Amino acid sequence: DTAVSQTPKYLVTQMGNDKSIKCEQNLGHDTMYWYKQDSKKFLKIMFSYNNKELIINETVPNRFSPKSPDKAHLNLHINSLELGDSAVYFCASSQQSYGYTFGSGTRLTVV
Amino acid sequence: GENVEQHPSTLSVQEGDSAVIKCTYSDSASNYFPWYKQELGKGPQLIIDIRSNVGEKKDQRIAVTLNKTAKHFSLHITETQPEDSAVYFCAAAHNDMRFGAGTRLTVKP
């Protein structure tokens, strides 16, 4: 069983489109995250979310929005996609900031 | 916020040699220091972690040391094998996790 699963694995779309990436964890963790990994492999946190609090990295454009229908899911919606949004996006989960477990990533390409 | 610096950015060793990757952090409140291995096309995988109340931890060929005073921690891989080749990330966490820039380790057979 995959602990943190995200779909799709690859996403190619045109500039200006709106897209979503889904993430689910079956570890019973209380916190979920979205990270962006650029071409130089740098991992940058975008959001962290638990039942009580959404923390947004101030450098993330408001075109990006997380949506959590329940504790096990944290989806990422992106509006008006731009070329610079091309990257690999990783979902992760943890229990009280320990033992982060990552998904396998979604490679987003904006053309 | 937390700032994590990682060195070197690339490291090439001969099979059987040791590899050492070093990180420093800025937030003295950070209390959890994991290391991740990322293979091509995969997500980062936790390989070892250490909490601030411990100075050293070892798991087979992998060890991590922590110097809280200097805000410095290191990953040591002994008897390296070609399958150790990957990108390694250090991280420091208090309320959230901040990653170093990564080290691309190549183990030559």
Contacts between the chains, C-beta under 8 A, distances in Angstrom:
chain1	res1	chain2	res2	distance
A	4	B	43	7.8
A	33	B	96	7.6
A	33	B	97	7.7
A	40	B	101	7.5
A	41	B	38	7.6
A	41	B	87	5.7
A	41	B	101	7.5
A	41	B	102	4.7
A	41	B	104	7.8
A	42	B	99	7.6
A	42	B	101	5.5
A	42	B	102	7.0
A	43	B	44	7.2
A	43	B	89	6.5
A	43	B	99	4.3
A	43	B	102	7.7
A	44	B	99	7.9
A	45	B	96	6.0
A	45	B	97	6.9
A	45	B	98	7.1
A	48	B	96	5.3
A	55	B	95	7.9
A	55	B	96	6.9
A	90	B	43	5.5
A	90	B	44	7.3
A	94	B	97	7.6
A	97	B	32	6.6
A	97	B	93	5.3
A	97	B	94	7.5
A	97	B	95	6.5
A	97	B	96	6.9
A	97	B	97	7.1
A	98	B	32	5.8
A	98	B	49	7.8
A	98	B	93	7.5
A	99	B	34	7.8
A	99	B	46	6.8
A	99	B	49	7.4
A	100	B	34	6.8
A	100	B	46	6.9
A	100	B	91	7.8
A	100	B	97	5.7
A	101	B	46	7.2
A	102	B	36	7.7
A	102	B	43	3.7
A	102	B	44	4.9
A	102	B	45	7.3
A	103	B	43	5.5
A	104	B	41	8.0
A	104	B	42	5.9
A	104	B	43	4.8
A	105	B	41	7.9
A	105	B	42	7.4
A	105	B	43	5.2
